[in-house]
């Protein structure tokens, strides 16, 4: 076969408007035969990368993911073996879709970059990213290298909800999209306009909701890969062209996943290796950490349907490693130390909404000058976030606070719709290290609590180390704990454990977040000279 270019019963649409396989699975060998082979362990990435679209270009694999209100958006991941991944760049440099993405009079929480599509067009050696924003319109960005620069090619008035982009063998661009009613659009040769769009499938009521389209062509057959949130995966097949008619088959339903306490693997993409083997990269709901990518081999039936390969009737925790050429280099780890050298942030960082670029800088550390006067962290601009590594990890920050001003608040947060932080309060010329909990939002993402100080200690000098430990194993609310140090060696616990919620409706998982905002007047600054994420 040749691949061409090449939760919840409430859907996101219903949730936002208001604020359901048989994996006909051949079993892989178990026991000594399997153990003897080199293996990988799921999740292949224990960080929050949801709505995966995955593809291969030559000997390199790429994937994209949802980022909602974080900026830059739509990270592009890179791998040489489907198991070890790095963040190479972002396809959407800035969320320039309205003032709410700037925290300017409005907020874009749980809006922005949802399930989108990543594709490669060999004819012009160009990568394409396509996604809709706010049910209003679709944006298409292009780049000749995933690191960028990415630029906007066009805006299309049809919002292609949960879209999958196909570059056909004749170089025509098609988009599969929709929620329950699935449509296919054809784009112009240059990709700038819509030529036609047509409904191709209406989901039977017995199935419920289907969305999250991925669009493929292999062996002359067209396939639309669809998810039933958040516990199933289905596929449509057409032998008559991209506009159908399509027939449907269930790929998996209520399949036991590889993360204890986590959900059913679903909503991802299919990819073919250089040797002709197929894999399905899905995500697993695993809150409070988010949605974690998991990988499983796929075979095909004689009549052209994909089958996920199971281990003891479940999506395997381990499988034999894909047979691929030796990687040309090791990928860049997603954890470790960052001293903010160079002239730009490394791609593992994303801002909470668009930043004010006049009030931060890197080089000899990260300088965060106050950008907002507020008592509400959810309104504070220039909060910089980093995904939490599961199942547990610790972030440690070395912070120079000598340039803080009275009323300033700076520190390290566990950030989501229910948040807590450890950091510094400067008032009346004195500085204290404090732990604050009770930062909350409601289901419409309005602030309902700006935080309560639960512990404090005086600090002197101009430097402090802050630490947050996060347990993001799914299945129950999990603890986050905070501590500080004045020498970088001995850390003192500060305050009680914070319970990180595991509700799915914010979609994004908890993140470590660096912040500095004013409550009185702008002008203060802090400098982060070292940030480290470590695992046990």
C-alpha positions as CSV (number, residue, x, y, z in Angstrom):
1,X,0.0,0.0,0.0
2,X,1.1,3.5,-0.7
3,X,-0.1,6.4,1.3
4,X,-0.3,9.5,-0.8
5,X,0.8,12.9,0.4
6,X,2.4,11.5,1.8
7,X,-14.5,11.9,26.2
8,X,-16.8,12.4,26.4
9,X,-20.1,12.2,24.5
10,X,-20.2,16.0,24.4
11,X,-18.3,17.3,21.4
12,X,-16.2,20.4,21.5
13,X,-18.8,22.2,19.3
14,X,-21.6,21.4,21.8
15,X,-19.5,22.2,24.8
16,X,-18.4,25.6,23.5
17,X,-21.9,26.5,22.1
18,X,-23.3,25.9,25.6
19,X,-20.4,27.8,27.5
20,X,-19.3,6.3,21.3
21,X,-14.3,-1.5,18.0
22,X,-14.4,-3.9,17.8
23,X,-10.8,-3.4,16.9
24,X,-11.2,-6.6,15.0
25,X,-7.8,-7.0,16.4
26,X,-5.4,-9.7,15.5
27,X,-3.4,-10.3,18.6
28,X,0.4,-9.7,18.5
29,X,2.6,-12.4,19.9
30,X,3.1,-12.4,23.6
31,X,5.6,-14.0,25.9
32,X,9.3,-14.7,25.0
33,X,8.9,-14.1,21.2
34,X,7.7,-10.5,21.9
35,X,10.1,-9.9,24.8
36,X,13.0,-10.8,22.6
37,X,12.4,-7.9,20.2
38,X,13.4,-4.3,20.9
39,X,10.3,-2.6,22.2
40,X,8.8,0.8,22.8
41,X,6.5,1.7,25.6
42,X,3.2,3.7,25.4
43,X,2.6,6.5,25.6
44,X,5.4,7.3,23.2
45,X,5.1,10.9,24.4
46,X,3.9,11.5,27.9
47,X,3.1,15.2,27.3
48,X,0.0,16.9,26.1
49,X,-0.2,16.6,22.3
50,X,-3.8,16.0,21.2
51,X,-5.6,15.5,17.9
52,X,-2.5,14.2,16.2
53,X,-2.0,14.3,12.5
54,X,1.0,12.3,11.5
55,X,2.9,11.7,8.2
56,X,6.2,10.7,6.7
57,X,8.4,12.7,4.3
58,X,11.3,10.5,3.2
59,X,12.9,9.1,6.3
60,X,11.4,11.7,8.6
61,X,8.1,11.6,10.5
62,X,6.1,14.7,11.4
63,X,3.1,15.3,13.6
64,X,1.0,18.3,14.6
65,X,-1.3,18.8,17.6
66,X,-3.9,21.1,19.1
67,X,-2.9,24.0,21.3
68,X,-6.1,26.0,21.8
69,X,-5.2,29.4,23.2
70,X,-1.5,28.9,23.5
71,X,0.9,30.9,21.2
72,X,2.6,30.1,19.0
73,X,0.1,27.5,18.0
74,X,0.1,24.1,16.2
75,X,3.4,22.6,17.2
76,X,5.1,20.4,14.6
77,X,6.9,17.4,16.0
78,X,9.6,15.4,14.3
79,X,10.8,11.9,14.6
80,X,13.0,9.4,12.8
81,X,11.5,6.2,14.3
82,X,7.9,7.1,15.4
83,X,8.9,6.6,19.1
84,X,11.3,9.4,19.9
85,X,10.0,12.9,19.1
86,X,11.2,16.5,19.3
87,X,9.3,19.8,18.9
88,X,10.7,21.3,15.7
89,X,8.5,24.4,15.4
90,X,5.0,25.8,15.2
91,X,2.9,26.2,12.1
92,X,0.9,29.2,13.4
93,X,3.4,31.8,14.5
94,X,0.8,34.0,16.2
95,X,-2.9,33.7,17.0
96,X,-3.7,36.9,15.0
97,X,-7.4,36.0,14.9
98,X,-8.7,38.8,17.1
99,X,-8.0,40.9,20.2
100,X,-9.2,38.1,22.5
101,X,-6.1,36.1,21.7
102,X,-4.0,39.0,23.0
103,X,-5.9,39.2,26.3
104,X,-7.0,42.6,25.2
105,X,-10.5,43.2,26.5
106,X,-11.5,39.6,25.9
107,X,-10.0,36.1,26.3
108,X,-9.6,33.1,24.0
109,X,-9.4,30.3,26.5
110,X,-10.4,26.9,24.9
111,X,-10.6,28.6,21.5
112,X,-7.9,28.9,18.9
113,X,-6.1,25.9,17.5
114,X,-8.2,22.8,17.6
115,X,-7.9,19.6,15.6
116,X,-6.1,20.7,12.4
117,X,-4.2,19.1,9.6
118,X,-0.6,18.8,8.5
119,X,0.4,17.7,5.0
120,X,3.3,17.8,2.5
121,X,3.2,18.5,-1.2
122,X,6.1,17.0,-3.1
123,X,5.4,19.0,-6.2
124,X,6.5,22.2,-4.6
125,X,8.4,20.7,-1.6
126,X,6.1,22.6,0.8
127,X,4.4,21.8,4.1
128,X,0.8,22.8,4.6
129,X,-1.1,23.4,7.8
130,X,-4.9,23.9,7.7
131,X,-7.3,24.6,10.5
132,X,-10.5,26.5,11.3
133,X,-10.8,29.1,14.0
134,X,-13.9,29.9,16.1
135,X,-16.3,28.2,13.6
136,X,-15.8,31.3,11.4
137,X,-13.2,30.6,8.7
138,X,-10.3,28.4,7.8
139,X,-6.6,29.4,7.6
140,X,-3.9,27.7,5.6
141,X,-0.2,28.3,6.4
142,X,2.8,27.0,4.4
143,X,6.5,26.5,4.9
144,X,9.4,24.8,3.1
145,X,10.8,23.6,6.4
146,X,8.9,22.7,9.5
147,X,11.1,25.0,11.6
148,X,9.7,27.8,9.6
149,X,9.3,30.5,8.7
150,X,5.6,29.7,8.3
151,X,3.4,32.2,6.6
152,X,-0.3,32.5,5.9
153,X,-1.2,31.4,2.4
154,X,-4.9,32.1,2.5
155,X,-8.2,32.5,4.4
156,X,-11.2,30.5,3.3
157,X,-14.7,31.5,4.4
158,X,-15.9,27.9,5.0
159,X,-14.9,26.7,8.5
160,X,-13.5,23.2,7.9
161,X,-14.2,21.8,11.4
162,X,-11.7,19.1,12.5
163,X,-10.2,19.0,9.0
164,X,-8.0,16.4,7.3
165,X,-6.0,17.6,4.3
166,X,-5.1,15.2,1.4
167,X,-2.6,15.9,-1.4
168,X,-3.9,13.5,-4.0
169,X,-1.6,11.6,-6.4
170,X,-2.5,14.1,-9.1
171,X,-1.5,16.9,-6.8
172,X,-5.1,18.0,-6.2
173,X,-5.8,19.3,-2.6
174,X,-8.9,17.9,-0.8
175,X,-10.2,18.5,2.7
176,X,-12.4,16.2,4.7
177,X,-14.2,17.8,7.6
178,X,-17.3,18.1,9.7
179,X,-19.1,16.9,12.8
180,X,-21.5,14.0,12.2
181,X,-22.2,15.3,8.7
182,X,-18.9,14.7,6.9
183,X,-18.0,16.8,3.8
184,X,-15.2,16.9,1.3
185,X,-14.0,20.2,-0.2
186,X,-11.7,20.5,-3.2
187,X,-9.3,23.5,-3.2
188,X,-7.9,25.4,-6.2
189,X,-4.5,24.3,-7.6
190,X,-2.7,27.0,-5.6
191,X,-4.7,26.1,-2.4
192,X,-6.0,29.6,-2.0
193,X,-9.7,29.1,-2.7
194,X,-12.4,26.5,-2.4
195,X,-13.5,25.0,-5.8
196,X,-16.4,22.9,-4.5
197,X,-17.6,21.2,-1.3
198,X,-20.1,18.3,-0.9
199,X,-21.6,16.3,1.9
200,X,-20.2,12.7,1.5
201,X,-21.5,10.9,4.6
202,X,-24.0,11.3,7.4
203,X,-23.3,9.4,10.6
204,X,-25.9,6.9,11.6
205,X,-27.7,7.7,14.8
206,X,-26.6,4.3,16.2
207,X,-23.0,5.5,16.1
208,X,-23.6,9.1,17.3
209,X,-21.0,11.7,16.7
210,X,-18.1,11.3,14.3
211,X,-15.5,14.1,13.8
212,X,-11.7,14.5,13.8
213,X,-11.3,13.7,10.1
214,X,-8.0,12.5,8.6
215,X,-8.0,12.0,4.8
216,X,-5.9,9.3,3.0
217,X,-5.5,7.6,-0.4
218,X,-3.9,4.2,-0.7
219,X,-4.2,1.5,-3.4
220,X,-6.6,3.8,-5.3
221,X,-9.0,3.9,-2.4
222,X,-10.0,7.0,-0.4
223,X,-10.3,6.8,3.3
224,X,-11.6,9.3,5.9
225,X,-10.5,8.3,9.4
226,X,-13.0,9.6,12.1
227,X,-13.2,9.6,15.8
228,X,-16.2,9.0,18.1
229,X,-15.3,11.1,21.1
230,X,-14.0,9.9,23.3
231,X,-14.1,6.1,23.0
232,X,-14.1,5.0,19.4
233,X,-12.6,5.2,15.9
234,X,-14.3,4.6,12.6
235,X,-13.2,4.7,9.0
236,X,-15.0,5.5,5.7
237,X,-13.8,4.0,2.4
238,X,-14.6,5.0,-1.2
239,X,-13.6,3.2,-4.4
240,X,-15.3,5.9,-6.5
241,X,-13.2,9.0,-5.8
242,X,-12.8,11.6,-3.0
243,X,-16.5,12.5,-3.1
244,X,-17.7,9.0,-2.5
245,X,-20.0,7.2,-1.9
246,X,-18.4,6.0,1.3
247,X,-19.0,2.9,3.4
248,X,-18.2,2.8,7.1
249,X,-16.4,0.3,9.4
250,X,-15.7,0.4,13.1
251,X,-12.0,0.3,13.9
252,X,-12.2,0.3,17.7
253,X,-14.7,1.0,20.5
254,X,-14.2,1.0,24.2
255,X,-10.7,-0.4,23.8
256,X,-8.7,-0.7,26.9
257,X,-5.8,1.8,26.6
258,X,-2.1,1.7,27.6
259,X,-2.2,4.2,30.5
260,X,-3.6,3.0,33.8
261,X,-6.6,5.2,34.7
262,X,-6.6,6.8,31.2
263,X,-9.1,6.7,28.4
264,X,-9.6,4.9,25.1
265,X,-7.0,5.7,22.4
266,X,-8.7,7.6,19.6
267,X,-8.5,10.6,17.3
268,X,-5.1,10.4,15.6
269,X,-3.7,9.4,12.2
270,X,-2.3,6.6,10.1
271,X,1.2,6.5,8.8
272,X,3.3,4.1,6.7
273,X,6.9,3.4,7.3
274,X,9.6,3.1,4.6
275,X,9.4,-0.7,4.8
276,X,5.6,-0.7,4.2
277,X,4.5,-1.2,7.8
278,X,1.5,0.8,9.1
279,X,1.0,2.5,12.5
280,X,-1.8,4.4,14.2
281,X,-0.8,7.3,16.4
282,X,-3.8,8.2,18.7
283,X,-4.1,10.1,21.9
284,X,-5.2,8.9,25.3
285,X,-7.2,11.1,27.7
286,X,-5.0,11.2,30.7
287,X,-6.0,14.2,32.9
288,X,-4.8,16.1,34.8
289,X,-1.9,16.0,32.4
290,X,-3.8,16.2,29.1
291,X,-4.0,13.9,26.1
292,X,-1.0,11.7,25.5
293,X,0.1,10.2,22.1
294,X,0.2,6.4,21.9
295,X,1.3,4.2,19.0
296,X,0.1,0.8,17.7
297,X,0.8,-1.3,14.6
298,X,-1.9,-1.6,12.0
299,X,-2.5,-4.3,9.4
300,X,-5.0,-4.4,6.5
301,X,-7.6,-6.9,5.6
302,X,-7.7,-8.4,2.1
303,X,-10.6,-6.1,1.2
304,X,-8.8,-3.0,2.4
305,X,-9.7,-2.2,5.9
306,X,-7.3,-1.3,8.7
307,X,-7.0,-3.4,11.9
308,X,-5.3,-2.2,15.0
309,X,-3.0,-4.9,16.4
310,X,-3.8,-5.7,20.0
311,X,-1.9,-7.2,23.0
312,X,-4.1,-9.4,25.2
313,X,-7.2,-7.7,23.8
314,X,-6.0,-4.1,24.5
315,X,-3.9,-1.4,22.9
316,X,-0.5,-2.6,24.0
317,X,1.6,-0.9,26.6
318,X,4.6,-2.3,24.7
319,X,5.1,-3.3,21.0
320,X,8.2,-4.1,18.9
321,X,9.9,-1.0,17.7
322,X,9.2,0.0,14.1
323,X,11.8,-1.3,11.6
324,X,13.3,1.9,10.3
325,X,16.7,3.1,9.1
326,X,19.1,4.2,11.8
327,X,18.2,7.8,12.7
328,X,20.7,10.4,11.4
329,X,20.9,12.0,14.9
330,X,19.3,12.0,18.3
331,X,16.2,14.1,18.7
332,X,16.2,17.1,21.1
333,X,14.8,16.0,24.5
334,X,11.5,17.7,25.5
335,X,12.8,18.0,29.0
336,X,16.0,19.1,30.6
337,X,17.7,22.5,31.3
338,X,17.0,25.8,29.5
339,X,19.2,28.8,30.3
340,X,17.5,30.9,27.6
341,X,20.6,31.5,25.6
342,X,20.4,32.5,21.9
343,X,18.0,35.0,20.4
344,X,14.7,33.2,20.5
345,X,12.7,30.8,22.7
346,X,13.1,27.1,22.1
347,X,10.0,25.5,20.5
348,X,9.0,23.7,23.7
349,X,7.7,27.0,25.1
350,X,4.3,28.5,24.4
351,X,2.7,31.6,25.8
352,X,-0.7,31.8,27.4
353,X,-2.4,33.8,24.6
354,X,-0.2,36.1,22.4
355,X,2.6,37.9,24.3
356,X,3.4,41.6,24.3
357,X,6.7,41.2,22.5
358,X,8.0,44.5,23.8
359,X,8.1,43.2,27.4
360,X,10.2,40.1,27.2
361,X,13.6,39.1,25.9
362,X,16.0,36.2,26.0
363,X,19.8,36.0,26.0
364,X,21.6,35.7,29.4
365,X,18.3,34.4,30.7
366,X,14.6,35.1,30.2
367,X,13.6,38.6,31.2
368,X,9.9,39.1,31.9
369,X,8.9,42.8,32.3
370,X,5.5,43.3,33.8
371,X,3.0,43.6,30.9
372,X,-0.4,43.8,32.7
373,X,-1.7,45.4,35.8
374,X,-4.2,42.9,37.3
375,X,-4.9,40.8,40.4
376,X,-6.0,37.9,38.1
377,X,-3.3,35.6,36.6
378,X,-5.8,34.5,33.9
379,X,-5.7,38.1,32.6
380,X,-1.9,38.6,32.8
381,X,-0.1,38.7,29.6
382,X,3.3,37.2,29.0
383,X,2.8,34.0,31.0
384,X,5.1,31.5,29.5
385,X,4.1,27.8,29.6
386,X,5.8,24.4,29.4
387,X,4.1,21.0,29.2
388,X,4.4,18.7,32.2
389,X,6.3,15.5,31.6
390,X,4.4,12.4,32.9
391,X,3.8,10.4,34.9
392,X,5.5,12.8,37.4
393,X,8.0,15.6,36.9
394,X,9.5,18.6,38.7
395,X,10.2,22.1,37.4
396,X,12.9,24.2,39.1
397,X,13.4,27.8,38.3
398,X,16.2,30.1,39.3
399,X,14.8,33.6,39.5
400,X,16.5,37.0,39.8
401,X,13.9,39.2,41.4
402,X,16.1,42.3,42.2
403,X,14.2,44.5,39.7
404,X,10.7,43.7,41.1
405,X,8.6,46.7,42.2
406,X,6.0,47.1,44.8
407,X,2.8,45.3,43.9
408,X,4.5,42.8,41.5
409,X,3.8,39.1,41.5
410,X,6.2,36.6,39.9
411,X,6.7,32.9,40.0
412,X,6.0,29.4,38.9
413,X,2.4,28.1,38.4
414,X,0.6,24.9,37.8
415,X,-1.7,26.4,35.3
416,X,-5.2,25.3,34.1
417,X,-8.8,26.3,34.9
418,X,-8.0,25.5,38.5
419,X,-4.5,26.8,39.3
420,X,-1.9,27.4,42.1
421,X,1.5,28.9,42.2
422,X,4.7,29.5,44.2
423,X,6.3,32.9,43.8
424,X,7.2,36.3,45.1
425,X,5.1,39.1,46.3
426,X,6.8,42.5,46.7
427,X,4.9,45.0,48.9
428,X,6.1,47.9,50.9
429,X,9.7,47.3,49.9
430,X,9.7,43.8,51.3
431,X,9.7,40.5,49.4
432,X,8.0,37.3,50.5
433,X,7.9,33.9,48.9
434,X,4.3,32.7,48.9
435,X,2.1,29.8,47.8
436,X,-1.2,30.7,46.4
437,X,-4.1,28.4,45.6
438,X,-7.7,29.0,44.5
439,X,-7.3,30.5,41.1
440,X,-10.4,29.2,39.3
441,X,-12.5,29.5,36.2
442,X,-16.1,28.5,35.5
443,X,-17.3,26.5,32.5
444,X,-17.4,29.6,30.4
445,X,-13.8,30.3,31.3
446,X,-14.6,33.4,33.3
447,X,-12.5,33.9,36.5
448,X,-14.3,32.8,39.7
449,X,-11.3,33.0,42.0
450,X,-8.1,35.0,41.9
451,X,-6.3,33.1,44.6
452,X,-5.7,32.8,48.3
453,X,-2.3,32.9,50.0
454,X,-1.9,29.7,52.0
455,X,1.8,30.0,53.1
456,X,4.6,32.5,53.1
457,X,8.1,33.1,54.2
458,X,10.4,36.2,54.0
459,X,13.3,36.2,51.6
460,X,16.3,38.5,51.3
461,X,18.8,39.1,48.5
462,X,17.9,39.2,44.9
463,X,17.8,35.5,43.9
464,X,15.5,32.5,44.7
465,X,14.9,29.0,43.4
466,X,11.3,27.9,43.0
467,X,10.1,24.4,42.5
468,X,6.8,22.7,41.5
469,X,6.3,18.9,41.5
470,X,3.4,17.6,39.5
471,X,1.9,14.1,39.6
472,X,-0.2,13.8,36.4
473,X,-1.1,10.1,36.5
474,X,-4.7,10.0,35.4
475,X,-7.8,8.5,37.1
476,X,-8.1,10.9,40.0
477,X,-7.2,14.4,41.1
478,X,-3.4,14.4,41.7
479,X,-1.1,16.4,44.0
480,X,1.1,19.3,43.0
481,X,3.6,20.5,45.6
482,X,5.7,23.6,45.9
483,X,9.0,24.4,47.5
484,X,11.7,27.1,47.5
485,X,15.4,27.5,48.1
486,X,17.8,30.4,48.8
487,X,20.9,28.6,47.7
488,X,19.7,26.2,45.0
489,X,20.6,23.2,47.2
490,X,18.3,22.9,50.2
491,X,14.6,23.2,49.3
492,X,11.8,24.0,51.8
493,X,8.3,22.8,51.2
494,X,5.8,25.7,51.3
495,X,2.1,25.1,51.8
496,X,-0.1,22.1,51.5
497,X,-0.4,20.0,48.4
498,X,-2.6,21.4,45.6
499,X,-5.1,19.0,44.1
500,X,-4.9,19.2,40.3
501,X,-8.3,18.5,38.8
502,X,-8.9,15.9,36.1
503,X,-12.0,17.2,34.4
504,X,-11.7,17.1,30.6
505,X,-13.6,20.2,29.6
506,X,-10.7,22.6,29.5
507,X,-9.1,20.1,27.1
508,X,-5.5,21.2,27.6
509,X,-3.7,19.6,30.5
510,X,-1.9,21.3,33.4
511,X,1.3,23.2,32.5
512,X,4.2,24.7,34.3
513,X,4.0,28.5,33.8
514,X,6.4,31.3,34.4
515,X,4.7,34.7,35.1
516,X,5.4,38.2,36.2
517,X,2.5,40.8,36.5
518,X,1.9,44.0,38.3
519,X,-1.0,44.9,40.7
520,X,-0.1,48.5,41.0
521,X,2.0,49.8,38.0
522,X,4.1,48.6,35.2
523,X,7.9,48.9,35.3
524,X,9.2,45.9,37.3
525,X,11.0,42.9,35.9
526,X,12.3,39.5,36.8
527,X,15.0,37.3,35.1
528,X,14.8,33.5,34.8
529,X,18.4,32.4,34.5
530,X,17.7,28.6,34.5
531,X,14.6,26.4,34.1
532,X,14.8,22.6,34.4
533,X,12.2,19.9,34.1
534,X,13.4,16.6,35.6
535,X,11.8,13.2,36.1
536,X,12.4,10.7,38.9
